[in-house]
C-alpha cells in the first residue's frame, strides 16, 4: 500500500466520523443538550472549520471559509456564535483524529522504514507560551520571565517515529509537569505489546531516574537514554560495560555506553539492549536519530505557529494543539509520497525533495473540503501531489551547520515563514 492510500483511508474514516450523529454518540452523553437545535453551522461543519488552521482573525477566517466551501447565499455566522460553540467541543475529538492518522499508518507495515530491524521512536518535551489570562494561568500555570511579569505556559510531549516522520501521540499539560510522567502516559497509551518486540525508544538527558528506568524494565520497553557526564552512578568505567542498580525495588542490569563525537565530545548513554542485539559502534548512529524530534518541534512551532493560538480559552488551546499535530501527520505522509516520486524521476540529475512549507499551505487549504466531502479525496490529493512536485528543493547530503546557542529575541525566524 502506498502513502497515498494511507492518506485516502484516513480521510475515508474521518468522513464517517465527522457527521452529526457519530460525533454526538461518541463525544456527547445522551443527556447533553449541546448541538441539539438547528444551527447556522452544524456540528460537523464546525469541526471541519476548526481543522483548517489560520493565523487570521476569526472574521477573516469565516469570510474565507464561507466563500470557499458554503453555497452562495448561505447565512453568515457571527464570530461570537463560533467562539461559544467551540467551547462545547471536547479536545478528545481532535486527539482521536491524531491517533487515527498514526494508527492507520502503523497498521500498514509495508511502508515503515526500519533501522537494523527496529522501529525507532523518540520522546521529548517542550514548553509552549500561551495567551495570558486568569483561566490559562489557573489551568496551565505561570512562566517566570526576566522582567518579573506573569506569562501563562504549558508543557507538551510527543512520541515521534523518527524514521517515518509520524507523530504517534502527544500530550499538553500544565507547565512544569514532569517529563517522565508524560512519557509514561504516552508509552502506556500508544505502544502495544506487538510494537514492543521490535521498537526502541530514545530519550535525552532529562529522563534518567531509577523510578523511570523501573517503569521501562517492567513494561519490557527497549530504551536508549543519554545521561549527564556527572551522573557517575549510572556509568561504568569502561566504554561499554554494565552496572547493577535498584529500579523500582528490583535490581536491574543497565548497559552503559560511551561514544565520541566527531568534534571529540564524549556522550554517555544507558540502555537495556544487549551487545548481541546492537554493537557499541552502532549506538552513536542510533542516538543521533533522536535529532529528528527536535526538527519536528521546529516545524510545528515555525511553520504551523502552534503557539499562535486561535483562542484564549483553555479548551481552544487544547483543540489547536491536537489539530496542529494531526495536520503535520497528514503533511508528512503526503510528502513521503511526493519524495518517492521525485526520487524515481529518471530525468532528475540531482536528488530533490518537495518544499514542505508549500505542501503545508496546500493541505491546510483543502482539509475542510476533504472532511466534508466537498471535493474528491483521490482526485484532489493527486492534483496536490502534481503541484507540489514542481515546488522542490535540492537535497544536500551530509550538510552541517554550526549550532547557534545565542539567545535570539525574534519569536519567529526570517528563514521559517508561517505556512497557514
C-alpha positions as CSV (number, residue, x, y, z in Angstrom):
1,X,0.0,0.0,0.0
2,X,1.3,3.5,-0.9
3,X,1.3,6.6,1.2
4,X,-1.5,7.9,-1.0
5,X,-3.7,5.0,0.0
6,X,-2.9,5.6,3.7
7,X,-4.0,9.2,3.4
8,X,-7.1,8.2,1.5
9,X,-8.0,5.7,4.2
10,X,-7.5,8.4,6.9
11,X,-10.0,10.7,5.2
12,X,-12.5,8.0,4.4
13,X,-12.6,7.2,8.1
14,X,-12.8,10.9,9.0
15,X,-15.7,11.4,6.7
16,X,-17.5,8.6,8.6
17,X,-16.7,10.1,12.0
18,X,-17.3,13.8,11.2
19,X,-21.1,13.7,10.9
20,X,-23.6,14.9,13.4
21,X,-24.8,11.5,14.7
22,X,-21.4,9.9,15.0
23,X,-20.0,12.9,16.9
24,X,-23.0,13.2,19.2
25,X,-22.9,9.5,20.1
26,X,-19.2,9.3,20.7
27,X,-18.4,12.6,22.5
28,X,-21.7,13.8,24.0
29,X,-23.7,11.9,26.5
30,X,-27.4,11.2,25.9
31,X,-28.3,13.9,28.5
32,X,-26.1,16.5,26.9
33,X,-28.2,19.2,25.2
34,X,-25.2,20.6,23.2
35,X,-25.7,20.9,19.5
36,X,-29.3,19.6,19.6
37,X,-31.0,22.6,18.0
38,X,-30.6,23.6,14.3
39,X,-27.6,25.9,13.8
40,X,-26.3,28.0,11.0
41,X,-23.0,26.0,11.3
42,X,-23.8,22.4,12.3
43,X,-21.5,20.3,14.5
44,X,-19.8,18.5,11.5
45,X,-19.1,21.8,9.8
46,X,-17.8,23.4,13.0
47,X,-15.3,20.6,13.4
48,X,-14.2,20.9,9.7
49,X,-13.9,24.7,10.1
50,X,-11.6,24.3,13.1
51,X,-9.4,21.8,11.3
52,X,-8.4,24.5,8.8
53,X,-5.7,26.4,10.7
54,X,-5.3,30.1,10.2
55,X,-3.4,33.0,11.8
56,X,-6.0,35.4,10.5
57,X,-8.7,36.9,12.7
58,X,-11.9,35.0,13.2
59,X,-13.9,37.3,11.0
60,X,-11.5,36.9,8.1
61,X,-11.3,33.2,8.5
62,X,-15.1,32.9,8.5
63,X,-15.3,35.0,5.4
64,X,-12.7,32.9,3.5
65,X,-14.3,29.6,4.7
66,X,-17.9,30.5,3.7
67,X,-16.9,31.9,0.3
68,X,-14.9,28.7,-0.5
69,X,-17.0,25.9,1.0
70,X,-20.5,27.1,1.5
71,X,-23.2,27.6,-1.2
72,X,-23.8,31.2,-2.3
73,X,-26.4,32.9,-0.2
74,X,-25.7,30.8,2.9
75,X,-26.5,32.8,6.0
76,X,-23.3,34.1,7.7
77,X,-22.2,33.1,11.2
78,X,-21.0,35.6,13.8
79,X,-17.7,35.2,15.5
80,X,-19.5,35.2,18.8
81,X,-21.5,32.2,17.8
82,X,-18.4,30.3,16.7
83,X,-16.5,31.2,19.9
84,X,-19.4,30.0,22.1
85,X,-19.9,26.8,20.1
86,X,-16.3,25.6,20.1
87,X,-16.1,25.8,23.8
88,X,-18.6,22.9,23.9
89,X,-16.3,20.7,21.8
90,X,-14.1,18.3,23.8
91,X,-10.5,18.3,22.6
92,X,-10.7,14.5,22.5
93,X,-12.3,14.8,19.1
94,X,-9.1,16.2,17.6
95,X,-6.9,14.0,19.8
96,X,-8.6,11.0,18.2
97,X,-8.0,12.4,14.7
98,X,-4.3,12.4,15.6
99,X,-4.4,8.8,16.8
100,X,-6.4,7.8,13.7
101,X,-3.7,9.2,11.4
102,X,-0.9,7.4,13.4
103,X,-2.8,4.1,13.7
104,X,-3.7,4.0,10.0
105,X,0.0,4.3,9.2
106,X,1.2,1.8,11.8
107,X,-1.2,-0.8,10.5
108,X,0.4,-0.6,7.1
109,X,3.7,-2.3,8.0
110,X,4.9,-2.4,4.4
111,X,5.6,1.3,4.4
112,X,7.5,1.6,7.7
113,X,11.2,2.3,7.5
114,X,13.5,0.4,9.9
115,X,16.9,0.8,11.5
116,X,18.6,-2.7,11.7
117,X,15.2,-4.3,12.0
118,X,13.9,-1.9,14.7
119,X,11.4,0.9,14.7
120,X,13.0,3.9,16.4
121,X,10.8,6.3,18.4
122,X,11.8,9.4,20.3
123,X,10.1,11.1,23.3
124,X,10.9,14.6,24.2
125,X,9.2,17.6,25.8
126,X,8.9,21.3,25.1
127,X,7.4,24.4,26.7
128,X,4.6,26.4,25.0
129,X,3.8,30.0,25.6
130,X,0.1,30.6,26.0
131,X,-2.2,33.6,25.9
132,X,-2.1,35.0,29.4
133,X,-5.5,35.1,31.1
134,X,-6.8,34.3,34.5
135,X,-8.1,31.0,33.1
136,X,-4.9,29.9,31.4
137,X,-2.8,30.9,34.5
138,X,-5.1,28.7,36.6
139,X,-5.3,25.7,34.3
140,X,-1.7,25.6,33.0
141,X,0.5,27.7,35.3
142,X,2.9,30.6,35.1
143,X,6.3,31.0,33.4
144,X,8.7,33.2,35.2
145,X,10.1,35.9,32.9
146,X,13.2,38.1,33.2
147,X,11.1,41.1,33.6
148,X,9.1,39.8,36.6
149,X,5.9,39.5,34.6
150,X,3.5,36.6,34.6
151,X,3.1,34.6,31.4
152,X,0.9,31.5,31.0
153,X,2.7,28.4,29.8
154,X,2.2,24.7,29.2
155,X,4.4,21.6,28.9
156,X,4.0,19.3,25.9
157,X,5.5,15.9,25.0
158,X,5.5,13.9,21.8
159,X,6.0,10.3,20.9
160,X,7.6,10.5,17.4
161,X,8.6,8.0,14.8
162,X,11.9,9.5,13.7
163,X,12.4,7.2,10.7
164,X,8.9,7.7,9.2
165,X,8.2,11.3,10.3
166,X,4.9,10.4,12.0
167,X,3.7,11.6,15.5
168,X,2.1,8.6,17.2
169,X,0.7,10.7,20.1
170,X,1.1,13.9,22.1
171,X,0.2,15.4,25.4
172,X,-0.3,19.0,26.5
173,X,-0.2,19.5,30.3
174,X,0.2,22.2,32.9
175,X,3.6,24.0,32.9
176,X,6.4,22.1,34.7
177,X,4.6,18.8,34.5
178,X,7.2,16.0,34.9
179,X,8.6,14.9,31.5
180,X,8.8,11.4,32.9
181,X,5.1,11.2,33.9
182,X,4.1,12.5,30.4
183,X,6.4,9.9,28.8
184,X,4.8,7.1,30.9
185,X,1.4,8.2,29.7
186,X,2.4,8.2,26.1
187,X,4.0,4.8,26.3
188,X,1.1,3.2,28.1
189,X,-1.5,4.7,25.6
190,X,0.4,4.2,22.3
191,X,3.0,1.4,22.5
192,X,1.3,-2.0,22.1
193,X,2.7,-5.4,23.1
194,X,3.3,-6.1,19.4
195,X,5.2,-2.9,18.9
196,X,7.5,-3.5,21.9
197,X,9.1,-6.5,20.3
198,X,11.0,-4.5,17.6
199,X,11.0,-0.9,18.8
200,X,13.5,1.3,20.6
201,X,12.6,4.4,22.5
202,X,15.3,7.1,22.6
203,X,15.4,9.8,25.3
204,X,17.5,12.8,26.0
205,X,19.2,13.8,29.3
206,X,16.1,14.9,31.2
207,X,14.7,11.4,31.7
208,X,17.0,9.1,33.6
209,X,15.9,8.2,37.1
210,X,15.7,4.8,38.8
211,X,11.9,5.1,39.1
212,X,11.5,5.8,35.4
213,X,14.0,3.0,34.5
214,X,12.0,0.6,36.6
215,X,8.9,1.5,34.6
216,X,10.7,0.8,31.3
217,X,12.1,-2.5,32.5
218,X,8.7,-3.6,34.0
219,X,7.0,-2.9,30.6
220,X,9.7,-4.6,28.5
221,X,10.5,-1.5,26.6
222,X,13.9,-1.2,24.9
223,X,15.4,2.1,25.6
224,X,18.5,4.3,25.0
225,X,18.9,7.3,27.3
226,X,21.6,9.9,27.4
227,X,22.9,10.8,30.8
228,X,24.9,13.7,32.0
229,X,28.6,13.3,32.5
230,X,28.4,13.9,36.2
231,X,26.0,11.0,36.7
232,X,28.8,8.6,37.6
233,X,26.5,6.3,39.5
234,X,24.8,5.3,36.2
235,X,28.1,4.8,34.3
236,X,30.8,2.2,34.4
237,X,34.5,2.9,34.0
238,X,34.6,1.3,30.5
239,X,33.3,2.4,27.1
240,X,30.8,-0.4,27.0
241,X,30.1,-2.0,30.4
242,X,27.3,-2.9,32.9
243,X,26.2,-1.6,36.2
244,X,23.6,-3.1,38.6
245,X,21.1,-0.7,40.1
246,X,17.9,-1.0,42.1
247,X,15.0,0.3,39.9
248,X,11.5,0.2,41.5
249,X,12.5,-2.2,44.2
250,X,14.2,-4.7,41.8
251,X,17.9,-4.9,40.9
252,X,18.4,-4.5,37.1
253,X,21.4,-4.8,34.8
254,X,21.9,-1.5,32.9
255,X,24.3,-1.3,30.0
256,X,26.5,1.8,29.9
257,X,27.9,3.1,26.6
258,X,30.4,5.9,26.0
259,X,30.6,7.3,22.4
260,X,32.8,10.0,21.0
261,X,31.5,12.6,18.5
262,X,33.4,13.9,15.5
263,X,34.4,17.1,17.5
264,X,35.9,15.0,20.3
265,X,33.0,15.5,22.7
266,X,32.0,12.4,24.6
267,X,28.4,11.3,25.2
268,X,27.2,8.8,27.8
269,X,24.3,6.5,27.1
270,X,22.5,3.9,29.1
271,X,20.4,1.1,27.7
272,X,18.8,-2.3,28.3
273,X,19.8,-3.6,24.9
274,X,22.4,-6.4,24.8
275,X,25.6,-6.3,22.8
276,X,24.3,-9.2,20.7
277,X,21.4,-7.0,19.5
278,X,23.3,-3.7,19.0
279,X,27.0,-3.3,19.0
280,X,28.9,-0.4,20.7
281,X,29.7,1.2,17.4
282,X,26.1,1.4,16.3
283,X,24.9,3.5,19.3
284,X,26.3,6.7,18.0
285,X,24.1,6.4,14.9
286,X,21.1,5.3,16.9
287,X,21.2,8.1,19.3
288,X,21.8,10.6,16.5
289,X,18.4,9.6,15.1
290,X,16.8,11.3,18.1
291,X,17.5,14.7,16.5
292,X,14.5,14.2,14.3
293,X,12.1,15.2,17.1
294,X,14.0,18.5,17.5
295,X,13.3,19.2,13.8
296,X,9.7,18.3,14.3
297,X,9.2,20.8,17.2
298,X,10.9,23.4,15.0
299,X,8.4,22.6,12.2
300,X,5.2,22.9,14.3
301,X,6.4,26.0,16.1
302,X,7.6,27.8,13.0
303,X,5.6,26.6,10.0
304,X,2.4,25.9,11.9
305,X,2.9,28.6,14.6
306,X,1.5,26.3,17.2
307,X,1.9,29.0,19.9
308,X,-0.2,31.4,17.8
309,X,-3.4,30.1,19.3
310,X,-6.8,30.9,17.7
311,X,-8.5,31.4,21.1
312,X,-7.7,32.4,24.7
313,X,-9.8,29.7,26.5
314,X,-8.1,26.6,27.7
315,X,-10.3,24.3,25.6
316,X,-9.3,26.3,22.5
317,X,-5.7,25.9,23.3
318,X,-6.0,22.1,23.6
319,X,-8.0,21.9,20.4
320,X,-5.4,23.9,18.5
321,X,-2.6,21.7,19.9
322,X,-4.1,18.4,18.6
323,X,-5.2,20.0,15.3
324,X,-1.7,21.0,14.6
325,X,-0.3,17.6,15.3
326,X,-2.9,15.9,13.1
327,X,-2.2,18.3,10.2
328,X,1.6,17.7,10.4
329,X,1.0,13.9,10.2
330,X,-1.1,14.4,7.0
331,X,1.5,16.6,5.5
332,X,4.3,14.2,6.4
333,X,2.6,11.2,4.8
334,X,1.9,13.2,1.6
335,X,5.4,14.5,1.5
336,X,6.8,10.9,1.6
337,X,4.6,10.0,-1.4
338,X,5.9,13.0,-3.4
339,X,9.5,12.4,-2.4
340,X,9.3,8.8,-3.6
341,X,8.1,10.0,-7.0
342,X,10.8,12.6,-7.2
343,X,13.5,10.0,-6.4
344,X,12.1,7.8,-9.1
345,X,12.3,10.6,-11.7
346,X,14.9,9.4,-14.2
347,X,15.3,12.8,-15.7
348,X,16.5,14.4,-12.5
349,X,20.2,15.0,-12.3
350,X,20.3,15.6,-8.6
351,X,18.2,14.3,-5.6
352,X,15.3,16.5,-4.8
353,X,12.5,16.7,-2.2
354,X,9.3,18.7,-2.0
355,X,9.2,22.0,-0.1
356,X,7.2,21.2,3.0
357,X,6.2,24.8,3.6
358,X,4.3,24.9,0.3
359,X,2.8,21.5,1.0
360,X,1.5,22.6,4.4
361,X,-0.1,25.6,2.8
362,X,-1.9,23.4,0.2
363,X,-3.0,20.7,2.6
364,X,-4.4,23.3,5.0
365,X,-6.4,25.0,2.2
366,X,-8.3,21.8,1.3
367,X,-8.6,19.9,4.6
368,X,-12.1,21.1,5.3
369,X,-13.4,20.2,1.8
370,X,-11.9,16.7,2.1
371,X,-13.6,16.1,5.5
372,X,-17.0,17.4,4.4
373,X,-16.9,15.5,1.1
374,X,-17.0,18.8,-0.9
375,X,-14.1,17.5,-3.1
376,X,-13.0,14.1,-4.1
377,X,-10.2,12.6,-1.9
378,X,-8.1,10.8,-4.5
379,X,-8.5,13.4,-7.3
380,X,-7.7,16.3,-5.0
381,X,-4.6,14.7,-3.4
382,X,-3.3,13.7,-6.8
383,X,-3.7,17.3,-8.0
384,X,-1.9,18.4,-4.9
385,X,1.0,16.0,-5.4
386,X,1.5,17.1,-9.1
387,X,1.5,20.7,-8.0
388,X,4.0,20.1,-5.1
389,X,6.3,18.1,-7.3
390,X,7.1,21.3,-9.1
391,X,7.9,23.1,-5.9
392,X,11.1,21.2,-5.0
393,X,14.4,21.8,-3.3
394,X,17.7,20.0,-3.7
395,X,18.8,17.5,-1.1
396,X,22.4,18.2,0.2
397,X,23.7,15.0,1.9
398,X,25.9,15.4,5.0
399,X,25.2,19.1,5.1
400,X,26.2,20.6,8.5
401,X,25.7,23.9,10.2
402,X,27.1,25.2,13.5
403,X,24.6,25.2,16.2
404,X,23.9,28.7,17.4
405,X,23.2,28.8,21.1
406,X,22.9,32.6,21.3
407,X,19.6,33.9,22.5
408,X,17.5,35.4,19.7
409,X,14.9,38.0,20.6
410,X,12.9,37.2,17.5
411,X,9.9,35.0,18.2
412,X,9.8,33.8,14.6
413,X,12.8,33.3,12.3
414,X,13.1,35.2,9.0
415,X,14.0,31.9,7.4
416,X,11.0,30.0,8.5
417,X,7.7,31.6,7.4
418,X,4.3,30.6,8.6
419,X,2.5,28.3,6.1
420,X,-1.1,28.8,7.1
